Amino acid sequence: MRTLTIGLVVSMLPMQPLLAQQTPVPPTETIKTAATHTPTEQQIIDLSNSKWDWMAEKKVDALATLFDERAMFTHMGGTWGKTQELATIKSGGIWYKKASIHAVDVRVFGNSAIVLQDMDLEAVVGARTVTNPFMVTEVYTKQSGNWHLAQLTFSRLLRPVKANSGTNEH
């Protein structure tokens, strides 16, 4: 019996490195857009959609009002604050040309709201036009009766771009 156990352990050794190197399959679940929204949820969705329009049109004055003074923006290439984000938009360093939103989910927690958007974003970065699939996370806070963007994060998705499938565009 002892020989059988040792033989079994030894026969498994060469396979161990192979098993350790396998990459797990990424989860494929994504968000879904609810059929209806509360008035507050709809207000935040509308504000987020306006933000994408303002970014595409480089309306930095409207964005400056929307962005909280301490807001942070996390991109594939780095994280920076409100001043740098507005300067990047104004200069055209990143032109958020077209946001094709496939699904949106908003959760309100008192004076805070989190918006998730499954989207394809067409942007001009430098002189190059690129389209990337993102899950965008936006955090809004309500101050003195107005919603302000406190955080915007782009998380690149592994799915292919599907922007030409007739979805909402901003």
PLY file of the C-alpha trace (Angstrom):
ply
format ascii 1.0
element vertex 170
property float x
property float y
property float z
element edge 169
property int vertex1
property int vertex2
end_header
0.00 0.00 0.00
2.87 2.33 0.84
4.43 1.76 -2.59
1.12 2.53 -4.26
0.73 5.81 -2.33
4.29 6.94 -3.14
3.82 5.98 -6.79
0.59 7.96 -6.95
2.23 11.06 -5.41
5.26 10.81 -7.72
3.05 10.37 -10.81
1.16 13.56 -9.92
4.30 15.72 -9.53
4.89 16.45 -13.23
1.29 17.65 -13.60
1.45 20.13 -10.70
3.29 22.89 -12.62
0.85 22.55 -15.53
-2.16 22.94 -13.26
-0.64 25.96 -11.51
-0.06 27.77 -14.83
-3.64 27.56 -16.09
-5.42 30.91 -16.11
-8.91 30.81 -14.66
-11.75 31.71 -17.00
-12.84 35.31 -16.32
-16.41 35.83 -15.20
-18.79 36.87 -17.97
-21.60 38.36 -15.92
-22.30 41.99 -16.64
-24.85 44.58 -15.62
-28.36 44.88 -17.02
-30.40 48.04 -17.45
-33.50 48.00 -15.24
-36.88 48.42 -16.95
-37.77 51.30 -14.63
-35.86 53.69 -12.39
-36.80 55.83 -9.43
-36.86 59.60 -10.14
-33.50 59.98 -8.34
-31.92 57.12 -10.30
-33.19 58.61 -13.58
-31.86 62.05 -12.59
-28.39 60.56 -12.06
-28.52 58.58 -15.31
-29.52 61.74 -17.18
-26.70 63.67 -15.50
-24.20 60.96 -16.45
-25.44 60.99 -20.06
-25.07 64.79 -20.15
-21.52 64.38 -18.83
-20.62 62.14 -21.82
-22.11 64.75 -24.18
-20.15 67.55 -22.47
-16.96 65.49 -22.65
-17.48 64.84 -26.38
-18.17 68.54 -26.97
-15.26 69.60 -24.68
-17.59 71.75 -22.54
-15.14 72.20 -19.69
-17.22 74.89 -17.96
-20.18 72.52 -17.51
-17.80 69.74 -16.45
-16.03 72.02 -13.96
-19.39 72.57 -12.24
-20.20 68.85 -12.25
-16.80 67.60 -11.02
-16.21 67.82 -7.26
-13.06 69.78 -6.35
-11.51 66.56 -4.94
-12.70 64.30 -7.79
-10.35 61.60 -9.09
-10.22 60.11 -12.59
-8.71 56.67 -13.14
-7.72 55.84 -16.72
-5.76 52.99 -18.26
-2.66 55.21 -18.12
-2.95 56.79 -14.69
-5.00 58.58 -12.05
-5.33 62.33 -11.64
-7.60 65.03 -10.24
-10.13 67.54 -11.55
-7.65 70.15 -12.79
-5.69 67.63 -14.89
-8.88 66.00 -16.26
-10.29 69.35 -17.38
-6.94 70.34 -18.91
-6.75 67.01 -20.75
-10.26 67.46 -22.16
-9.71 71.13 -23.09
-6.39 70.44 -24.85
-7.72 67.41 -26.70
-5.14 65.13 -25.05
-8.08 62.76 -24.74
-11.17 63.50 -26.80
-14.07 61.41 -25.55
-15.61 61.28 -29.01
-18.51 58.82 -28.61
-19.80 56.72 -25.72
-21.95 53.78 -26.82
-23.68 52.62 -23.65
-24.97 49.05 -23.69
-26.22 48.83 -20.09
-26.40 51.10 -17.05
-26.99 50.37 -13.38
-27.37 52.99 -10.67
-27.47 52.45 -6.92
-28.33 55.28 -4.55
-27.08 55.22 -0.96
-28.42 58.33 0.76
-26.35 61.25 -0.58
-24.12 58.98 -2.67
-24.77 57.17 -5.93
-22.77 54.65 -7.92
-23.30 54.35 -11.67
-21.96 51.38 -13.65
-21.95 51.58 -17.44
-21.07 48.77 -19.83
-19.89 50.77 -22.82
-17.68 51.08 -25.82
-15.82 54.37 -25.82
-14.42 55.86 -29.00
-11.73 58.34 -28.09
-8.93 60.19 -29.79
-5.78 59.87 -27.72
-3.01 62.00 -29.13
-3.58 61.63 -32.87
-4.92 58.05 -32.70
-8.59 57.03 -32.64
-9.25 54.02 -30.43
-12.38 52.21 -29.30
-12.28 50.22 -26.08
-14.89 48.20 -24.19
-15.14 49.53 -20.64
-17.05 49.10 -17.44
-17.13 52.69 -16.24
-17.74 53.36 -12.56
-18.93 56.80 -11.53
-19.47 57.91 -7.94
-21.68 60.93 -7.31
-22.28 62.79 -4.05
-25.15 65.13 -3.32
-24.04 68.45 -1.83
-26.35 71.42 -1.22
-29.05 69.75 -3.33
-26.81 69.09 -6.38
-25.10 65.92 -7.55
-21.33 66.14 -8.17
-19.01 63.58 -9.74
-16.46 62.41 -7.16
-14.83 59.46 -8.98
-14.72 58.14 -12.54
-12.89 54.88 -13.29
-12.42 53.12 -16.62
-11.99 49.34 -16.31
-11.18 47.71 -19.65
-13.33 44.66 -20.39
-12.17 41.47 -22.07
-15.19 41.33 -24.39
-14.92 42.54 -27.97
-16.16 45.98 -28.98
-19.84 45.93 -29.89
-20.43 49.65 -30.53
-22.12 49.16 -33.90
-25.01 47.12 -32.47
-27.52 50.00 -32.38
-27.28 50.96 -28.70
-27.50 54.27 -26.85
-24.82 56.70 -27.90
-23.66 59.83 -26.11
0 1
1 2
2 3
3 4
4 5
5 6
6 7
7 8
8 9
9 10
10 11
11 12
12 13
13 14
14 15
15 16
16 17
17 18
18 19
19 20
20 21
21 22
22 23
23 24
24 25
25 26
26 27
27 28
28 29
29 30
30 31
31 32
32 33
33 34
34 35
35 36
36 37
37 38
38 39
39 40
40 41
41 42
42 43
43 44
44 45
45 46
46 47
47 48
48 49
49 50
50 51
51 52
52 53
53 54
54 55
55 56
56 57
57 58
58 59
59 60
60 61
61 62
62 63
63 64
64 65
65 66
66 67
67 68
68 69
69 70
70 71
71 72
72 73
73 74
74 75
75 76
76 77
77 78
78 79
79 80
80 81
81 82
82 83
83 84
84 85
85 86
86 87
87 88
88 89
89 90
90 91
91 92
92 93
93 94
94 95
95 96
96 97
97 98
98 99
99 100
100 101
101 102
102 103
103 104
104 105
105 106
106 107
107 108
108 109
109 110
110 111
111 112
112 113
113 114
114 115
115 116
116 117
117 118
118 119
119 120
120 121
121 122
122 123
123 124
124 125
125 126
126 127
127 128
128 129
129 130
130 131
131 132
132 133
133 134
134 135
135 136
136 137
137 138
138 139
139 140
140 141
141 142
142 143
143 144
144 145
145 146
146 147
147 148
148 149
149 150
150 151
151 152
152 153
153 154
154 155
155 156
156 157
157 158
158 159
159 160
160 161
161 162
162 163
163 164
164 165
165 166
166 167
167 168
168 169
